[in-house]
Amino acid sequence: MKPADDTSYFDEVNTHLSSFSGNIPTHRSESERKYSFNALAFGEQLAIWNALWLNPINWYTRLHAYFFLERHIKNPEHLKAMWPTIVNWQNQIDDWPLCDSLSKIYTRILEIDPKRCTPNYNNGMRIKTFGKGGNRWYHCCITAVPKNNSCPLVRL
């Protein structure tokens, strides 16, 4: 069984997230909690957090998935390994806090491995601006989308 298929991990995280309330600093502190799956290899933990990102009980589930990524932001090998998974997380982004957070990770990955923005890499996934609204503030987040004709980090 792949770790992400084990629903006990989901129950463990969701039970923990339901046990407290608070602001972002509180959630950041709580994200340091040691889960039973923390001893698993990075890729297995990523699979669990990916499943939680794709099937959240609430917004905070995704926030904690982001905090997991952020803890690995200084490890180039982990950043490269997470890209094929998290490049698709943009499909669930519909708010500024998660957009800004994921942009931080994407930017770091592109700093260490710029070729990730080429059309032939990862099925042509590229970086583009977030938001379609007429308000310029909606266009300041980096996300990935398939086969865009350009490769800007931010284009207003």
PEQUI-V969421 format. One record per residue. N is the residue number from 0. RES is the residue in one letter. PHI is phi in whole degrees, 0 to 359 (none if undefined). NEAR is the number of other C-alpha atoms within 8 Angstrom. Layout:
N,RES,PHI,NEAR ; N,RES,PHI,NEAR
This chain:
0,M,none,4 ; 1,K,288,6 ; 2,P,306,9 ; 3,A,292,11 ; 4,D,274,7 ; 5,D,275,9 ; 6,T,292,7 ; 7,S,297,6 ; 8,Y,295,11 ; 9,F,296,10 ; 10,D,299,8 ; 11,E,299,9 ; 12,V,293,9 ; 13,N,295,10 ; 14,T,296,8 ; 15,H,297,8 ; 16,L,295,10 ; 17,S,279,7 ; 18,S,274,6 ; 19,F,212,6 ; 20,S,223,8 ; 21,G,160,7 ; 22,N,275,6 ; 23,I,299,6 ; 24,P,301,7 ; 25,T,296,9 ; 26,H,295,12 ; 27,R,299,10 ; 28,S,296,8 ; 29,E,293,7 ; 30,S,291,9 ; 31,E,282,6 ; 32,R,305,6 ; 33,K,271,5 ; 34,Y,270,7 ; 35,S,297,6 ; 36,F,265,7 ; 37,N,297,7 ; 38,A,278,5 ; 39,L,290,7 ; 40,A,299,6 ; 41,F,308,7 ; 42,G,299,8 ; 43,E,290,11 ; 44,Q,296,12 ; 45,L,300,9 ; 46,A,299,10 ; 47,I,293,13 ; 48,W,294,11 ; 49,N,297,11 ; 50,A,298,9 ; 51,L,293,12 ; 52,W,298,11 ; 53,L,283,8 ; 54,N,226,6 ; 55,P,283,9 ; 56,I,277,6 ; 57,N,197,6 ; 58,W,301,7 ; 59,Y,293,8 ; 60,T,301,13 ; 61,R,292,12 ; 62,L,300,9 ; 63,H,290,11 ; 64,A,297,12 ; 65,Y,298,11 ; 66,F,301,10 ; 67,F,300,10 ; 68,L,299,9 ; 69,E,300,8 ; 70,R,295,7 ; 71,H,251,9 ; 72,I,293,11 ; 73,K,264,6 ; 74,N,253,7 ; 75,P,303,9 ; 76,E,292,6 ; 77,H,293,10 ; 78,L,299,13 ; 79,K,296,9 ; 80,A,291,8 ; 81,M,280,10 ; 82,W,307,10 ; 83,P,301,8 ; 84,T,276,8 ; 85,I,279,9 ; 86,V,300,11 ; 87,N,268,9 ; 88,W,296,10 ; 89,Q,302,12 ; 90,N,295,5 ; 91,Q,256,6 ; 92,I,277,8 ; 93,D,218,6 ; 94,D,209,6 ; 95,W,295,7 ; 96,P,301,6 ; 97,L,290,12 ; 98,C,298,15 ; 99,D,298,10 ; 100,S,296,9 ; 101,L,294,12 ; 102,S,300,11 ; 103,K,300,8 ; 104,I,291,11 ; 105,Y,303,12 ; 106,T,298,9 ; 107,R,297,10 ; 108,I,298,13 ; 109,L,292,11 ; 110,E,295,7 ; 111,I,272,7 ; 112,D,212,8 ; 113,P,299,8 ; 114,K,296,7 ; 115,R,297,9 ; 116,C,263,11 ; 117,T,275,10 ; 118,P,295,9 ; 119,N,265,6 ; 120,Y,264,10 ; 121,N,54,7 ; 122,N,57,8 ; 123,G,77,10 ; 124,M,294,15 ; 125,R,227,14 ; 126,I,260,13 ; 127,K,211,15 ; 128,T,283,14 ; 129,F,262,11 ; 130,G,98,7 ; 131,K,240,6 ; 132,G,290,7 ; 133,G,285,5 ; 134,N,284,6 ; 135,R,302,8 ; 136,W,295,5 ; 137,Y,281,11 ; 138,H,248,14 ; 139,C,248,11 ; 140,C,245,13 ; 141,I,272,16 ; 142,T,217,14 ; 143,A,250,11 ; 144,V,218,11 ; 145,P,286,8 ; 146,K,46,9 ; 147,N,285,10 ; 148,N,279,4 ; 149,S,220,5 ; 150,C,225,10 ; 151,P,279,8 ; 152,L,281,8 ; 153,V,213,10 ; 154,R,234,8 ; 155,L,263,6
